Amino acid sequence: MAKAESGSEKRRHPRVRVDKPVRAKAEGREHSGSLTDISAGGAALRVTAEIDEETEVELDIEDLRDLSGRVARVLDDGFAVEFELDEDEEDSLVAEIMGIHDAIRSEET
């Protein structure tokens, strides 16, 4: 019998836990909150907003470029966004994320 994959084993891109201010623009409205984690494939946001799955969103994240995608999942305290990036954009975002990760680790030590 095959072993079930956990959520982290199914992910294509490693996630980095962060706590950064974010503004999410969707359906003509802007919602403020915080980014809780990010990868080259998507991000999770803590935002008080009622947004449906598949809704297109634009994200303005502190210390990162603006990103866009669609709501992949609605969470208890926000939502998860799946980015729509080509391979070069993914590589560039990975470099930005690793810079944030390294900065967080150096603050912890």
Biopython code that builds the backbone (N, CA, C, O; Angstrom):
import numpy as np
from Bio.PDB.StructureBuilder import StructureBuilder

atoms = [
    (1, "MET", "N", (0.843, -1.181, 0.000)),
    (1, "MET", "CA", (0.000, 0.000, 0.000)),
    (1, "MET", "C", (0.886, 1.241, 0.000)),
    (1, "MET", "O", (1.856, 1.307, 0.755)),
    (2, "ALA", "N", (0.566, 2.213, -0.829)),
    (2, "ALA", "CA", (1.365, 3.439, -0.926)),
    (2, "ALA", "C", (1.119, 4.331, 0.282)),
    (2, "ALA", "O", (0.003, 4.433, 0.791)),
    (3, "LYS", "N", (2.173, 4.962, 0.715)),
    (3, "LYS", "CA", (2.087, 5.893, 1.830)),
    (3, "LYS", "C", (1.506, 7.219, 1.346)),
    (3, "LYS", "O", (1.894, 7.722, 0.292)),
    (4, "ALA", "N", (0.572, 7.787, 2.118)),
    (4, "ALA", "CA", (-0.028, 9.072, 1.745)),
    (4, "ALA", "C", (0.999, 10.180, 1.885)),
    (4, "ALA", "O", (1.793, 10.187, 2.826)),
    (5, "GLU", "N", (0.981, 11.108, 0.952)),
    (5, "GLU", "CA", (1.890, 12.247, 1.016)),
    (5, "GLU", "C", (1.345, 13.290, 1.963)),
    (5, "GLU", "O", (0.145, 13.564, 1.976)),
    (6, "SER", "N", (2.226, 13.869, 2.752)),
    (6, "SER", "CA", (1.812, 14.990, 3.599)),
    (6, "SER", "C", (1.790, 16.245, 2.735)),
    (6, "SER", "O", (2.323, 16.249, 1.625)),
    (7, "GLY", "N", (1.173, 17.311, 3.244)),
    (7, "GLY", "CA", (1.082, 18.562, 2.495)),
    (7, "GLY", "C", (2.434, 19.084, 2.075)),
    (7, "GLY", "O", (2.584, 19.566, 0.952)),
    (8, "SER", "N", (3.440, 19.000, 2.961)),
    (8, "SER", "CA", (4.754, 19.533, 2.623)),
    (8, "SER", "C", (5.447, 18.694, 1.559)),
    (8, "SER", "O", (6.217, 19.232, 0.764)),
    (9, "GLU", "N", (5.187, 17.363, 1.524)),
    (9, "GLU", "CA", (5.822, 16.518, 0.526)),
    (9, "GLU", "C", (5.240, 16.734, -0.862)),
    (9, "GLU", "O", (5.904, 16.437, -1.856)),
    (10, "LYS", "N", (4.018, 17.242, -0.954)),
    (10, "LYS", "CA", (3.385, 17.474, -2.240)),
    (10, "LYS", "C", (3.803, 18.807, -2.849)),
    (10, "LYS", "O", (3.615, 19.024, -4.046)),
    (11, "ARG", "N", (4.359, 19.686, -2.056)),
    (11, "ARG", "CA", (4.720, 21.020, -2.542)),
    (11, "ARG", "C", (5.912, 20.951, -3.486)),
    (11, "ARG", "O", (6.861, 20.202, -3.258)),
    (12, "ARG", "N", (5.846, 21.745, -4.549)),
    (12, "ARG", "CA", (6.961, 21.852, -5.493)),
    (12, "ARG", "C", (8.036, 22.782, -4.981)),
    (12, "ARG", "O", (9.213, 22.603, -5.294)),
    (13, "HIS", "N", (7.643, 23.785, -4.189)),
    (13, "HIS", "CA", (8.564, 24.827, -3.747)),
    (13, "HIS", "C", (8.582, 24.894, -2.217)),
    (13, "HIS", "O", (7.528, 24.839, -1.584)),
    (14, "PRO", "N", (9.767, 25.013, -1.625)),
    (14, "PRO", "CA", (9.828, 25.157, -0.162)),
    (14, "PRO", "C", (9.213, 26.481, 0.274)),
    (14, "PRO", "O", (9.356, 27.499, -0.403)),
    (15, "ARG", "N", (8.535, 26.455, 1.402)),
    (15, "ARG", "CA", (7.902, 27.649, 1.956)),
    (15, "ARG", "C", (8.775, 28.249, 3.047)),
    (15, "ARG", "O", (9.475, 27.542, 3.772)),
    (16, "VAL", "N", (8.715, 29.563, 3.143)),
    (16, "VAL", "CA", (9.433, 30.295, 4.185)),
    (16, "VAL", "C", (8.387, 30.999, 5.046)),
    (16, "VAL", "O", (7.541, 31.734, 4.538)),
    (17, "ARG", "N", (8.457, 30.763, 6.350)),
    (17, "ARG", "CA", (7.539, 31.452, 7.271)),
    (17, "ARG", "C", (8.024, 32.884, 7.459)),
    (17, "ARG", "O", (9.201, 33.125, 7.725)),
    (18, "VAL", "N", (7.108, 33.821, 7.320)),
    (18, "VAL", "CA", (7.431, 35.241, 7.459)),
    (18, "VAL", "C", (6.277, 35.938, 8.167)),
    (18, "VAL", "O", (5.199, 35.370, 8.343)),
    (19, "ASP", "N", (6.522, 37.151, 8.560)),
    (19, "ASP", "CA", (5.463, 38.006, 9.109)),
    (19, "ASP", "C", (5.705, 39.393, 8.533)),
    (19, "ASP", "O", (6.404, 40.216, 9.124)),
    (20, "LYS", "N", (5.117, 39.632, 7.373)),
    (20, "LYS", "CA", (5.319, 40.905, 6.662)),
    (20, "LYS", "C", (3.970, 41.522, 6.345)),
    (20, "LYS", "O", (3.018, 40.811, 6.027)),
    (21, "PRO", "N", (3.884, 42.839, 6.431)),
    (21, "PRO", "CA", (2.646, 43.509, 6.031)),
    (21, "PRO", "C", (2.340, 43.258, 4.557)),
    (21, "PRO", "O", (3.243, 43.206, 3.723)),
    (22, "VAL", "N", (1.066, 43.106, 4.254)),
    (22, "VAL", "CA", (0.633, 42.880, 2.881)),
    (22, "VAL", "C", (-0.683, 43.603, 2.637)),
    (22, "VAL", "O", (-1.523, 43.725, 3.528)),
    (23, "ARG", "N", (-0.841, 44.078, 1.407)),
    (23, "ARG", "CA", (-2.130, 44.619, 0.953)),
    (23, "ARG", "C", (-2.571, 43.741, -0.206)),
    (23, "ARG", "O", (-1.827, 43.533, -1.164)),
    (24, "ALA", "N", (-3.778, 43.235, -0.106)),
    (24, "ALA", "CA", (-4.338, 42.383, -1.158)),
    (24, "ALA", "C", (-5.456, 43.148, -1.838)),
    (24, "ALA", "O", (-6.393, 43.611, -1.186)),
    (25, "LYS", "N", (-5.354, 43.279, -3.152)),
    (25, "LYS", "CA", (-6.385, 43.958, -3.929)),
    (25, "LYS", "C", (-7.172, 42.915, -4.706)),
    (25, "LYS", "O", (-6.608, 42.146, -5.485)),
    (26, "ALA", "N", (-8.487, 42.900, -4.484)),
    (26, "ALA", "CA", (-9.346, 41.933, -5.167)),
    (26, "ALA", "C", (-10.722, 42.541, -5.366)),
    (26, "ALA", "O", (-11.280, 43.165, -4.464)),
    (27, "GLU", "N", (-11.250, 42.351, -6.546)),
    (27, "GLU", "CA", (-12.601, 42.798, -6.873)),
    (27, "GLU", "C", (-12.838, 44.269, -6.509)),
    (27, "GLU", "O", (-13.893, 44.636, -5.994)),
    (28, "GLY", "N", (-11.826, 45.098, -6.793)),
    (28, "GLY", "CA", (-11.960, 46.537, -6.567)),
    (28, "GLY", "C", (-11.813, 46.983, -5.130)),
    (28, "GLY", "O", (-11.993, 48.163, -4.829)),
    (29, "ARG", "N", (-11.489, 46.061, -4.233)),
    (29, "ARG", "CA", (-11.301, 46.431, -2.819)),
    (29, "ARG", "C", (-9.888, 46.089, -2.391)),
    (29, "ARG", "O", (-9.244, 45.210, -2.963)),
    (30, "GLU", "N", (-9.413, 46.801, -1.369)),
    (30, "GLU", "CA", (-8.080, 46.556, -0.827)),
    (30, "GLU", "C", (-8.212, 46.091, 0.613)),
    (30, "GLU", "O", (-8.958, 46.670, 1.402)),
    (31, "HIS", "N", (-7.466, 45.024, 0.945)),
    (31, "HIS", "CA", (-7.510, 44.446, 2.281)),
    (31, "HIS", "C", (-6.093, 44.422, 2.840)),
    (31, "HIS", "O", (-5.165, 43.989, 2.158)),
    (32, "SER", "N", (-5.921, 44.884, 4.075)),
    (32, "SER", "CA", (-4.604, 44.864, 4.714)),
    (32, "SER", "C", (-4.522, 43.681, 5.664)),
    (32, "SER", "O", (-5.516, 43.282, 6.271)),
    (33, "GLY", "N", (-3.321, 43.126, 5.782)),
    (33, "GLY", "CA", (-3.105, 42.005, 6.683)),
    (33, "GLY", "C", (-1.637, 41.679, 6.759)),
    (33, "GLY", "O", (-0.788, 42.561, 6.635)),
    (34, "SER", "N", (-1.332, 40.394, 6.965)),
    (34, "SER", "CA", (0.068, 39.994, 7.036)),
    (34, "SER", "C", (0.291, 38.708, 6.246)),
    (34, "SER", "O", (-0.568, 37.830, 6.171)),
    (35, "LEU", "N", (1.458, 38.643, 5.674)),
    (35, "LEU", "CA", (1.913, 37.470, 4.959)),
    (35, "LEU", "C", (2.435, 36.506, 6.015)),
    (35, "LEU", "O", (3.240, 36.899, 6.859)),
    (36, "THR", "N", (1.991, 35.245, 5.987)),
    (36, "THR", "CA", (2.448, 34.284, 6.993)),
    (36, "THR", "C", (3.467, 33.305, 6.443)),
    (36, "THR", "O", (4.337, 32.843, 7.181)),
    (37, "ASP", "N", (3.378, 32.979, 5.158)),
    (37, "ASP", "CA", (4.422, 32.190, 4.509)),
    (37, "ASP", "C", (4.352, 32.406, 3.013)),
    (37, "ASP", "O", (3.337, 32.837, 2.467)),
    (38, "ILE", "N", (5.484, 32.089, 2.355)),
    (38, "ILE", "CA", (5.574, 32.319, 0.914)),
    (38, "ILE", "C", (6.519, 31.306, 0.283)),
    (38, "ILE", "O", (7.478, 30.855, 0.909)),
    (39, "SER", "N", (6.236, 30.963, -0.946)),
    (39, "SER", "CA", (7.123, 30.146, -1.769)),
    (39, "SER", "C", (7.023, 30.687, -3.187)),
    (39, "SER", "O", (6.278, 31.632, -3.445)),
    (40, "ALA", "N", (7.767, 30.093, -4.097)),
    (40, "ALA", "CA", (7.676, 30.524, -5.495)),
    (40, "ALA", "C", (6.334, 30.152, -6.105)),
    (40, "ALA", "O", (5.961, 30.680, -7.153)),
    (41, "GLY", "N", (5.604, 29.247, -5.461)),
    (41, "GLY", "CA", (4.313, 28.828, -5.992)),
    (41, "GLY", "C", (3.122, 29.550, -5.415)),
    (41, "GLY", "O", (2.047, 29.550, -6.015)),
    (42, "GLY", "N", (3.293, 30.176, -4.242)),
    (42, "GLY", "CA", (2.155, 30.844, -3.632)),
    (42, "GLY", "C", (2.469, 31.384, -2.258)),
    (42, "GLY", "O", (3.614, 31.366, -1.807)),
    (43, "ALA", "N", (1.422, 31.868, -1.594)),
    (43, "ALA", "CA", (1.588, 32.482, -0.285)),
    (43, "ALA", "C", (0.316, 32.320, 0.529)),
    (43, "ALA", "O", (-0.773, 32.139, -0.017)),
    (44, "ALA", "N", (0.474, 32.387, 1.846)),
    (44, "ALA", "CA", (-0.666, 32.392, 2.753)),
    (44, "ALA", "C", (-0.721, 33.749, 3.429)),
    (44, "ALA", "O", (0.299, 34.285, 3.863)),
    (45, "LEU", "N", (-1.929, 34.299, 3.514)),
    (45, "LEU", "CA", (-2.125, 35.615, 4.107)),
    (45, "LEU", "C", (-3.116, 35.537, 5.246)),
    (45, "LEU", "O", (-4.104, 34.805, 5.183)),
    (46, "ARG", "N", (-2.842, 36.299, 6.286)),
    (46, "ARG", "CA", (-3.794, 36.495, 7.372)),
    (46, "ARG", "C", (-4.471, 37.826, 7.081)),
    (46, "ARG", "O", (-3.881, 38.889, 7.271)),
    (47, "VAL", "N", (-5.703, 37.756, 6.623)),
    (47, "VAL", "CA", (-6.437, 38.944, 6.193)),
    (47, "VAL", "C", (-7.898, 38.770, 6.591)),
    (47, "VAL", "O", (-8.479, 37.701, 6.402)),
    (48, "THR", "N", (-8.478, 39.813, 7.134)),
    (48, "THR", "CA", (-9.906, 39.775, 7.438)),
    (48, "THR", "C", (-10.648, 40.242, 6.199)),
    (48, "THR", "O", (-10.812, 41.439, 5.965)),
    (49, "ALA", "N", (-11.092, 39.277, 5.415)),
    (49, "ALA", "CA", (-11.804, 39.586, 4.174)),
    (49, "ALA", "C", (-12.544, 38.342, 3.732)),
    (49, "ALA", "O", (-12.088, 37.221, 3.960)),
    (50, "GLU", "N", (-13.666, 38.540, 3.110)),
    (50, "GLU", "CA", (-14.386, 37.410, 2.535)),
    (50, "GLU", "C", (-14.112, 37.402, 1.041)),
    (50, "GLU", "O", (-14.663, 38.194, 0.277)),
    (51, "ILE", "N", (-13.245, 36.482, 0.651)),
    (51, "ILE", "CA", (-12.841, 36.360, -0.746)),
    (51, "ILE", "C", (-13.048, 34.911, -1.160)),
    (51, "ILE", "O", (-12.650, 33.995, -0.440)),
    (52, "ASP", "N", (-13.654, 34.703, -2.290)),
    (52, "ASP", "CA", (-13.936, 33.355, -2.775)),
    (52, "ASP", "C", (-12.728, 32.749, -3.478)),
    (52, "ASP", "O", (-11.865, 33.458, -3.994)),
    (53, "GLU", "N", (-12.690, 31.410, -3.485)),
    (53, "GLU", "CA", (-11.668, 30.713, -4.254)),
    (53, "GLU", "C", (-11.774, 31.116, -5.712)),
    (53, "GLU", "O", (-12.851, 31.448, -6.207)),
    (54, "GLU", "N", (-10.636, 31.081, -6.390)),
    (54, "GLU", "CA", (-10.505, 31.425, -7.812)),
    (54, "GLU", "C", (-10.523, 32.938, -8.075)),
    (54, "GLU", "O", (-10.366, 33.354, -9.223)),
    (55, "THR", "N", (-10.709, 33.765, -7.043)),
    (55, "THR", "CA", (-10.691, 35.213, -7.219)),
    (55, "THR", "C", (-9.276, 35.665, -7.546)),
    (55, "THR", "O", (-8.322, 35.244, -6.893)),
    (56, "GLU", "N", (-9.137, 36.516, -8.549)),
    (56, "GLU", "CA", (-7.834, 37.081, -8.908)),
    (56, "GLU", "C", (-7.458, 38.144, -7.869)),
    (56, "GLU", "O", (-8.286, 38.973, -7.491)),
    (57, "VAL", "N", (-6.201, 38.108, -7.413)),
    (57, "VAL", "CA", (-5.726, 39.074, -6.425)),
    (57, "VAL", "C", (-4.369, 39.620, -6.832)),
    (57, "VAL", "O", (-3.581, 38.952, -7.501)),
    (58, "GLU", "N", (-4.120, 40.844, -6.414)),
    (58, "GLU", "CA", (-2.814, 41.480, -6.563)),
    (58, "GLU", "C", (-2.291, 41.741, -5.163)),
    (58, "GLU", "O", (-3.009, 42.263, -4.310)),
    (59, "LEU", "N", (-1.027, 41.373, -4.927)),
    (59, "LEU", "CA", (-0.436, 41.514, -3.606)),
    (59, "LEU", "C", (0.680, 42.541, -3.618)),
    (59, "LEU", "O", (1.538, 42.542, -4.500)),
    (60, "ASP", "N", (0.653, 43.406, -2.631)),
    (60, "ASP", "CA", (1.714, 44.374, -2.394)),
    (60, "ASP", "C", (2.337, 43.981, -1.055)),
    (60, "ASP", "O", (1.774, 44.261, 0.004)),
    (61, "ILE", "N", (3.502, 43.332, -1.106)),
    (61, "ILE", "CA", (4.150, 42.783, 0.076)),
    (61, "ILE", "C", (5.391, 43.594, 0.398)),
    (61, "ILE", "O", (6.206, 43.867, -0.483)),
    (62, "GLU", "N", (5.538, 43.984, 1.672)),
    (62, "GLU", "CA", (6.711, 44.738, 2.094)),
    (62, "GLU", "C", (7.985, 43.981, 1.729)),
    (62, "GLU", "O", (8.084, 42.777, 1.968)),
    (63, "ASP", "N", (8.954, 44.680, 1.154)),
    (63, "ASP", "CA", (10.270, 44.145, 0.784)),
    (63, "ASP", "C", (10.255, 43.145, -0.370)),
    (63, "ASP", "O", (11.272, 42.501, -0.625)),
    (64, "LEU", "N", (9.147, 42.997, -1.065)),
    (64, "LEU", "CA", (9.068, 42.121, -2.231)),
    (64, "LEU", "C", (8.382, 42.870, -3.356)),
    (64, "LEU", "O", (7.701, 43.871, -3.133)),
    (65, "ARG", "N", (8.569, 42.374, -4.556)),
    (65, "ARG", "CA", (7.868, 42.988, -5.683)),
    (65, "ARG", "C", (6.384, 42.659, -5.595)),
    (65, "ARG", "O", (5.986, 41.756, -4.860)),
    (66, "ASP", "N", (5.580, 43.380, -6.331)),
    (66, "ASP", "CA", (4.150, 43.090, -6.398)),
    (66, "ASP", "C", (3.952, 41.753, -7.106)),
    (66, "ASP", "O", (4.642, 41.446, -8.078)),
    (67, "LEU", "N", (3.011, 40.970, -6.614)),
    (67, "LEU", "CA", (2.724, 39.656, -7.175)),
    (67, "LEU", "C", (1.233, 39.528, -7.426)),
    (67, "LEU", "O", (0.428, 40.202, -6.785)),
    (68, "SER", "N", (0.873, 38.671, -8.350)),
    (68, "SER", "CA", (-0.549, 38.432, -8.587)),
    (68, "SER", "C", (-0.778, 36.933, -8.706)),
    (68, "SER", "O", (0.138, 36.158, -8.979)),
    (69, "GLY", "N", (-2.019, 36.557, -8.495)),
    (69, "GLY", "CA", (-2.390, 35.157, -8.582)),
    (69, "GLY", "C", (-3.886, 35.012, -8.346)),
    (69, "GLY", "O", (-4.664, 35.948, -8.528)),
    (70, "ARG", "N", (-4.257, 33.811, -7.937)),
    (70, "ARG", "CA", (-5.663, 33.558, -7.654)),
    (70, "ARG", "C", (-5.778, 32.877, -6.296)),
    (70, "ARG", "O", (-4.856, 32.194, -5.849)),
    (71, "VAL", "N", (-6.905, 33.071, -5.658)),
    (71, "VAL", "CA", (-7.138, 32.450, -4.355)),
    (71, "VAL", "C", (-7.289, 30.943, -4.571)),
    (71, "VAL", "O", (-8.195, 30.493, -5.273)),
    (72, "ALA", "N", (-6.393, 30.178, -3.962)),
    (72, "ALA", "CA", (-6.412, 28.724, -4.093)),
    (72, "ALA", "C", (-7.225, 28.068, -2.982)),
    (72, "ALA", "O", (-7.885, 27.052, -3.203)),
    (73, "ARG", "N", (-7.172, 28.660, -1.776)),
    (73, "ARG", "CA", (-7.912, 28.133, -0.627)),
    (73, "ARG", "C", (-8.315, 29.271, 0.280)),
    (73, "ARG", "O", (-7.576, 30.241, 0.448)),
    (74, "VAL", "N", (-9.484, 29.149, 0.860)),
    (74, "VAL", "CA", (-9.928, 30.080, 1.891)),
    (74, "VAL", "C", (-9.595, 29.439, 3.229)),
    (74, "VAL", "O", (-9.938, 28.282, 3.468)),
    (75, "LEU", "N", (-8.929, 30.184, 4.101)),
    (75, "LEU", "CA", (-8.506, 29.703, 5.409)),
    (75, "LEU", "C", (-9.358, 30.344, 6.502)),
    (75, "LEU", "O", (-10.093, 31.295, 6.238)),
    (76, "ASP", "N", (-9.264, 29.830, 7.722)),
    (76, "ASP", "CA", (-10.038, 30.393, 8.833)),
    (76, "ASP", "C", (-9.727, 31.869, 9.055)),
    (76, "ASP", "O", (-10.616, 32.654, 9.386)),
    (77, "ASP", "N", (-8.450, 32.246, 8.871)),
    (77, "ASP", "CA", (-8.042, 33.617, 9.164)),
    (77, "ASP", "C", (-7.505, 34.348, 7.938)),
    (77, "ASP", "O", (-6.787, 35.338, 8.082)),
    (78, "GLY", "N", (-7.836, 33.882, 6.739)),
    (78, "GLY", "CA", (-7.350, 34.542, 5.533)),
    (78, "GLY", "C", (-7.526, 33.671, 4.311)),
    (78, "GLY", "O", (-8.566, 33.038, 4.125)),
    (79, "PHE", "N", (-6.491, 33.643, 3.474)),
    (79, "PHE", "CA", (-6.559, 32.821, 2.275)),
    (79, "PHE", "C", (-5.167, 32.540, 1.742)),
    (79, "PHE", "O", (-4.196, 33.208, 2.097)),
    (80, "ALA", "N", (-5.093, 31.531, 0.877)),
    (80, "ALA", "CA", (-3.844, 31.168, 0.218)),
    (80, "ALA", "C", (-3.958, 31.527, -1.257)),
    (80, "ALA", "O", (-4.992, 31.317, -1.891)),
    (81, "VAL", "N", (-2.870, 32.071, -1.782)),
    (81, "VAL", "CA", (-2.829, 32.516, -3.170)),
    (81, "VAL", "C", (-1.855, 31.631, -3.939)),
    (81, "VAL", "O", (-0.767, 31.318, -3.456)),
    (82, "GLU", "N", (-2.260, 31.236, -5.134)),
    (82, "GLU", "CA", (-1.366, 30.519, -6.038)),
    (82, "GLU", "C", (-0.888, 31.514, -7.084)),
    (82, "GLU", "O", (-1.699, 32.131, -7.775)),
    (83, "PHE", "N", (0.442, 31.674, -7.204)),
    (83, "PHE", "CA", (0.994, 32.617, -8.162)),
    (83, "PHE", "C", (0.929, 32.047, -9.569)),
    (83, "PHE", "O", (0.897, 30.832, -9.769)),
    (84, "GLU", "N", (0.909, 32.948, -10.532)),
    (84, "GLU", "CA", (0.919, 32.582, -11.945)),
    (84, "GLU", "C", (2.195, 33.148, -12.548)),
    (84, "GLU", "O", (2.198, 34.234, -13.129)),
    (85, "LEU", "N", (3.301, 32.378, -12.397)),
    (85, "LEU", "CA", (4.619, 32.839, -12.809)),
    (85, "LEU", "C", (5.220, 31.887, -13.829)),
    (85, "LEU", "O", (4.969, 30.682, -13.798)),
    (86, "ASP", "N", (6.022, 32.450, -14.739)),
    (86, "ASP", "CA", (6.777, 31.574, -15.636)),
    (86, "ASP", "C", (8.060, 31.144, -14.896)),
    (86, "ASP", "O", (8.305, 31.587, -13.775)),
    (87, "GLU", "N", (8.853, 30.305, -15.510)),
    (87, "GLU", "CA", (10.030, 29.743, -14.853)),
    (87, "GLU", "C", (11.040, 30.813, -14.436)),
    (87, "GLU", "O", (11.594, 30.738, -13.339)),
    (88, "ASP", "N", (11.288, 31.805, -15.290)),
    (88, "ASP", "CA", (12.227, 32.879, -14.945)),
    (88, "ASP", "C", (11.714, 33.699, -13.760)),
    (88, "ASP", "O", (12.484, 34.056, -12.869)),
    (89, "GLU", "N", (10.413, 33.995, -13.752)),
    (89, "GLU", "CA", (9.825, 34.748, -12.640)),
    (89, "GLU", "C", (9.903, 33.939, -11.345)),
    (89, "GLU", "O", (10.163, 34.498, -10.280)),
    (90, "GLU", "N", (9.680, 32.629, -11.433)),
    (90, "GLU", "CA", (9.806, 31.769, -10.250)),
    (90, "GLU", "C", (11.225, 31.812, -9.705)),
    (90, "GLU", "O", (11.423, 31.949, -8.497)),
    (91, "ASP", "N", (12.221, 31.694, -10.590)),
    (91, "ASP", "CA", (13.618, 31.717, -10.164)),
    (91, "ASP", "C", (13.961, 33.032, -9.473)),
    (91, "ASP", "O", (14.654, 33.042, -8.455)),
    (92, "SER", "N", (13.479, 34.129, -10.021)),
    (92, "SER", "CA", (13.726, 35.442, -9.437)),
    (92, "SER", "C", (13.063, 35.558, -8.063)),
    (92, "SER", "O", (13.653, 36.089, -7.122)),
    (93, "LEU", "N", (11.837, 35.058, -7.961)),
    (93, "LEU", "CA", (11.126, 35.113, -6.681)),
    (93, "LEU", "C", (11.819, 34.235, -5.647)),
    (93, "LEU", "O", (11.912, 34.620, -4.481)),
    (94, "VAL", "N", (12.303, 33.072, -6.045)),
    (94, "VAL", "CA", (13.040, 32.203, -5.119)),
    (94, "VAL", "C", (14.238, 32.957, -4.548)),
    (94, "VAL", "O", (14.505, 32.872, -3.350)),
    (95, "ALA", "N", (14.958, 33.687, -5.385)),
    (95, "ALA", "CA", (16.111, 34.460, -4.911)),
    (95, "ALA", "C", (15.675, 35.516, -3.893)),
    (95, "ALA", "O", (16.345, 35.705, -2.878)),
    (96, "GLU", "N", (14.562, 36.203, -4.152)),
    (96, "GLU", "CA", (14.044, 37.197, -3.205)),
    (96, "GLU", "C", (13.636, 36.534, -1.888)),
    (96, "GLU", "O", (13.933, 37.046, -0.809)),
    (97, "ILE", "N", (12.957, 35.400, -1.986)),
    (97, "ILE", "CA", (12.502, 34.691, -0.787)),
    (97, "ILE", "C", (13.691, 34.220, 0.037)),
    (97, "ILE", "O", (13.674, 34.323, 1.263)),
    (98, "MET", "N", (14.717, 33.707, -0.623)),
    (98, "MET", "CA", (15.897, 33.248, 0.107)),
    (98, "MET", "C", (16.603, 34.410, 0.797)),
    (98, "MET", "O", (17.169, 34.240, 1.877)),
    (99, "GLY", "N", (16.572, 35.585, 0.180)),
    (99, "GLY", "CA", (17.130, 36.772, 0.831)),
    (99, "GLY", "C", (16.369, 37.105, 2.105)),
    (99, "GLY", "O", (16.974, 37.453, 3.119)),
    (100, "ILE", "N", (15.053, 37.001, 2.058)),
    (100, "ILE", "CA", (14.232, 37.238, 3.253)),
    (100, "ILE", "C", (14.525, 36.175, 4.302)),
    (100, "ILE", "O", (14.681, 36.482, 5.483)),
    (101, "HIS", "N", (14.600, 34.923, 3.862)),
    (101, "HIS", "CA", (14.884, 33.815, 4.776)),
    (101, "HIS", "C", (16.221, 34.031, 5.484)),
    (101, "HIS", "O", (16.318, 33.863, 6.700)),
    (102, "ASP", "N", (17.251, 34.405, 4.719)),
    (102, "ASP", "CA", (18.561, 34.630, 5.304)),
    (102, "ASP", "C", (18.533, 35.787, 6.290)),
    (102, "ASP", "O", (19.185, 35.729, 7.332)),
    (103, "ALA", "N", (17.783, 36.837, 5.973)),
    (103, "ALA", "CA", (17.684, 37.991, 6.883)),
    (103, "ALA", "C", (16.990, 37.583, 8.186)),
    (103, "ALA", "O", (17.405, 38.006, 9.265)),
    (104, "ILE", "N", (15.944, 36.770, 8.093)),
    (104, "ILE", "CA", (15.226, 36.301, 9.276)),
    (104, "ILE", "C", (16.155, 35.448, 10.138)),
    (104, "ILE", "O", (16.188, 35.605, 11.358)),
    (105, "ARG", "N", (16.901, 34.555, 9.511)),
    (105, "ARG", "CA", (17.812, 33.685, 10.270)),
    (105, "ARG", "C", (18.901, 34.489, 10.960)),
    (105, "ARG", "O", (19.277, 34.170, 12.088)),
    (106, "SER", "N", (19.418, 35.530, 10.304)),
    (106, "SER", "CA", (20.476, 36.318, 10.925)),
    (106, "SER", "C", (19.928, 37.139, 12.096)),
    (106, "SER", "O", (20.657, 37.416, 13.049)),
    (107, "GLU", "N", (18.653, 37.527, 12.032)),
    (107, "GLU", "CA", (18.033, 38.240, 13.155)),
    (107, "GLU", "C", (17.832, 37.318, 14.343)),
    (107, "GLU", "O", (17.864, 37.772, 15.487)),
    (108, "GLU", "N", (17.623, 36.012, 14.092)),
    (108, "GLU", "CA", (17.383, 35.059, 15.149)),
    (108, "GLU", "C", (18.652, 34.687, 15.899)),
    (108, "GLU", "O", (18.581, 34.231, 17.040)),
    (109, "THR", "N", (19.820, 34.875, 15.274)),
    (109, "THR", "CA", (21.074, 34.481, 15.914)),
    (109, "THR", "C", (21.746, 35.626, 16.600)),
    (109, "THR", "O", (22.814, 35.454, 17.186)),
]
sb = StructureBuilder()
sb.init_structure("model")
sb.init_model(0)
sb.init_chain("A")
sb.init_seg("    ")
for serial, (resi, resn, name, xyz) in enumerate(atoms, 1):
    if name == "N":
        sb.init_residue(resn, " ", resi, " ")
    sb.init_atom(name, np.array(xyz, "f"), 0.0, 1.0, " ", f" {name:<3s}", serial, name[0])
structure = sb.get_structure()
